[in-house]
Amino acid sequence: MADFHTEATVSENGSLIIKGIPYLSGHKVEVIIKDKSTQMDMKEKYSLRGSVLKYEQPFETVAENEWEIIQ
Protein backbone atom coordinates (compact mmCIF):
# COMPACT_ATOMS: atom_id res chain seq x y z
CA MET A 1 0.00 0.00 0.00
CA ALA A 2 1.20 3.57 -0.66
CA ASP A 3 2.44 5.89 2.04
CA PHE A 4 -0.14 7.81 4.04
CA HIS A 5 0.53 11.50 4.72
CA THR A 6 -1.49 13.79 6.94
CA GLU A 7 -1.05 16.81 9.18
CA ALA A 8 -2.12 17.18 12.79
CA THR A 9 -1.60 19.58 15.67
CA VAL A 10 -0.10 18.57 19.00
CA SER A 11 -2.49 19.27 21.89
CA GLU A 12 -1.53 21.19 25.04
CA ASN A 13 -0.83 17.98 26.93
CA GLY A 14 1.59 16.80 24.21
CA SER A 15 -0.65 14.14 22.68
CA LEU A 16 -1.42 13.66 19.02
CA ILE A 17 -4.54 12.07 17.51
CA ILE A 18 -4.49 10.87 13.91
CA LYS A 19 -7.84 9.89 12.41
CA GLY A 20 -8.65 8.12 9.16
CA ILE A 21 -5.57 5.92 8.90
CA PRO A 22 -6.12 3.59 5.90
CA TYR A 23 -4.57 0.46 7.45
CA LEU A 24 -6.20 -2.46 9.18
CA SER A 25 -6.11 -2.85 12.94
CA GLY A 26 -3.00 -4.71 14.04
CA HIS A 27 -0.76 -3.66 11.13
CA LYS A 28 2.65 -2.33 12.09
CA VAL A 29 3.41 1.18 10.79
CA GLU A 30 6.32 3.61 11.09
CA VAL A 31 5.56 7.06 12.50
CA ILE A 32 7.81 10.02 11.62
CA ILE A 33 7.05 13.43 13.08
CA LYS A 34 8.34 16.61 11.38
CA ASP A 35 7.92 20.12 12.75
CA LYS A 36 6.06 22.03 10.04
CA SER A 37 6.19 25.35 11.90
CA THR A 38 9.92 25.83 11.21
CA GLN A 39 10.11 24.61 7.62
CA MET A 40 10.84 27.17 4.91
CA ASP A 41 8.40 27.58 2.08
CA MET A 42 9.51 26.47 -1.39
CA LYS A 43 10.19 30.05 -2.59
CA GLU A 44 12.53 30.73 0.33
CA LYS A 45 14.20 27.31 0.25
CA TYR A 46 14.92 27.37 -3.51
CA SER A 47 15.39 31.11 -4.02
CA LEU A 48 17.58 30.65 -7.14
CA ARG A 49 15.25 28.18 -8.87
CA GLY A 50 14.41 29.46 -12.35
CA SER A 51 16.92 32.31 -12.17
CA VAL A 52 19.34 30.94 -14.83
CA LEU A 53 18.28 32.24 -18.21
CA LYS A 54 21.07 30.82 -20.36
CA TYR A 55 24.19 28.69 -19.92
CA GLU A 56 27.18 29.81 -21.95
CA GLN A 57 29.62 26.94 -22.57
CA PRO A 58 28.34 24.80 -19.69
CA PHE A 59 30.86 21.98 -20.26
CA GLU A 60 34.01 24.12 -20.50
CA THR A 61 36.57 24.15 -17.70
CA VAL A 62 36.53 26.95 -15.14
CA ALA A 63 39.69 28.99 -14.43
CA GLU A 64 41.93 26.37 -16.07
CA ASN A 65 44.82 28.84 -16.51
CA GLU A 66 44.79 29.79 -12.83
CA TRP A 67 45.74 26.34 -11.49
CA GLU A 68 49.39 26.33 -10.34
CA ILE A 69 49.85 22.59 -10.93
CA ILE A 70 49.01 22.88 -14.64
CA GLN A 71 51.68 25.54 -15.30
C-alpha positions as CSV (number, residue, x, y, z in Angstrom):
1,M,0.0,0.0,0.0
2,A,1.2,3.6,-0.7
3,D,2.4,5.9,2.0
4,F,-0.1,7.8,4.0
5,H,0.5,11.5,4.7
6,T,-1.5,13.8,6.9
7,E,-1.1,16.8,9.2
8,A,-2.1,17.2,12.8
9,T,-1.6,19.6,15.7
10,V,-0.1,18.6,19.0
11,S,-2.5,19.3,21.9
12,E,-1.5,21.2,25.0
13,N,-0.8,18.0,26.9
14,G,1.6,16.8,24.2
15,S,-0.6,14.1,22.7
16,L,-1.4,13.7,19.0
17,I,-4.5,12.1,17.5
18,I,-4.5,10.9,13.9
19,K,-7.8,9.9,12.4
20,G,-8.6,8.1,9.2
21,I,-5.6,5.9,8.9
22,P,-6.1,3.6,5.9
23,Y,-4.6,0.5,7.4
24,L,-6.2,-2.5,9.2
25,S,-6.1,-2.8,12.9
26,G,-3.0,-4.7,14.0
27,H,-0.8,-3.7,11.1
28,K,2.7,-2.3,12.1
29,V,3.4,1.2,10.8
30,E,6.3,3.6,11.1
31,V,5.6,7.1,12.5
32,I,7.8,10.0,11.6
33,I,7.1,13.4,13.1
34,K,8.3,16.6,11.4
35,D,7.9,20.1,12.8
36,K,6.1,22.0,10.0
37,S,6.2,25.4,11.9
38,T,9.9,25.8,11.2
39,Q,10.1,24.6,7.6
40,M,10.8,27.2,4.9
41,D,8.4,27.6,2.1
42,M,9.5,26.5,-1.4
43,K,10.2,30.0,-2.6
44,E,12.5,30.7,0.3
45,K,14.2,27.3,0.2
46,Y,14.9,27.4,-3.5
47,S,15.4,31.1,-4.0
48,L,17.6,30.6,-7.1
49,R,15.3,28.2,-8.9
50,G,14.4,29.5,-12.4
51,S,16.9,32.3,-12.2
52,V,19.3,30.9,-14.8
53,L,18.3,32.2,-18.2
54,K,21.1,30.8,-20.4
55,Y,24.2,28.7,-19.9
56,E,27.2,29.8,-22.0
57,Q,29.6,26.9,-22.6
58,P,28.3,24.8,-19.7
59,F,30.9,22.0,-20.3
60,E,34.0,24.1,-20.5
61,T,36.6,24.2,-17.7
62,V,36.5,27.0,-15.1
63,A,39.7,29.0,-14.4
64,E,41.9,26.4,-16.1
65,N,44.8,28.8,-16.5
66,E,44.8,29.8,-12.8
67,W,45.7,26.3,-11.5
68,E,49.4,26.3,-10.3
69,I,49.9,22.6,-10.9
70,I,49.0,22.9,-14.6
71,Q,51.7,25.5,-15.3
